[in-house]
Amino acid sequence: LFRMKLKDGFLTHDSNGETVVIDALSRFHGLARGNRTAGFILRCLEQETTETEIVDKMCAQYDAPRERIAADTAAILEQLRSIGAIDE
């Protein structure tokens, strides 16, 4: 299992059910926005973790099929990777 964490310099902010990721070091230009699921994943990434650990925590928090949670988690992590927000 690969351990990962949100890179230093990426800040998160929750507002009205939406989570915004901001690159304070300007590695990419723009904002990344996400829903509460993305916010939950970002909070998990504040500490070193694995994708499986994130899915486990989400399954404990949300009443949804594990397969759906795993697919949503993978999609959000891929988006975060695409903007360089994850250290792996």
N, C-alpha and C positions, 0 to 999 in steps of 0.2 A: 504494500500500500504506500502510495506517495503522500508525504506530508506537505501541506500547503498553508499559506497564510497571506492575508492582505498585505501588499507591499507598503513599506513606510512611505509616507507622503500622500497616500490615498485616504481621504476623509469621507465619512458617511454622515448623512443628516436625514432624519425622519421627519416628515411633515404631512399631515392629513392622509396617512395611510400609504404614502409614497416614500421610497428611499432614493436619495440622490447620492451618487458617488462623485467626488471631486478630486482631481489630480492636482494637489497643491504644488507639485514640482513641475507641472506642465510637460509631462512626457507625451501626453496626447491632448488634443484640443477639443474641449467640449465637456459635456456632462453625461453621465450614464444614469438613467432613471430606472427604477424598478418598483415592484409591488411589495407587499408585506413578506412574501416568500423570499424575494431577493434580499430584503432587509434582514430576515432571519439568517440567511446564509452568510451575509456580510458580517453579522455579529459573531457567527461561528468562526469566521476567518480572522477575527481579532486575535485569536490564539492559534497556534499551529494545530492543524487537524487533518483528517483525511476525508475524502468524499463519502466513504462508508459511514464514518462517524457523524457527518452532517446529516446523511439520510436517516440514520438511527435516531438522532435528536428530533428531526422533523416528524418522523413516524410517531414519536412519543408526544409531540405537540399537536399534530393535526390528524383529523379523522379522514384519511384518504388511503387508497391502495398504495402499498410500498412501490409498486412498479411505476405508478404515476409520479410519486414523490421523487424517485430515483431519476426518472426522465427529466422532470422539471429542474432538479438540482444540476444534472449534467449540462442542460442547456444554459442555465445561468452561469455556471462555472466557465463554460466555453466563451460566453460573452465577456466575462471578466478577464479571461486569458487574452482575448482578442485586443483588449485595450492595455494589456500589460500590468494588470492590477494584482496578479497573484505571484508570489514567490513559491517556487516548487523545488 
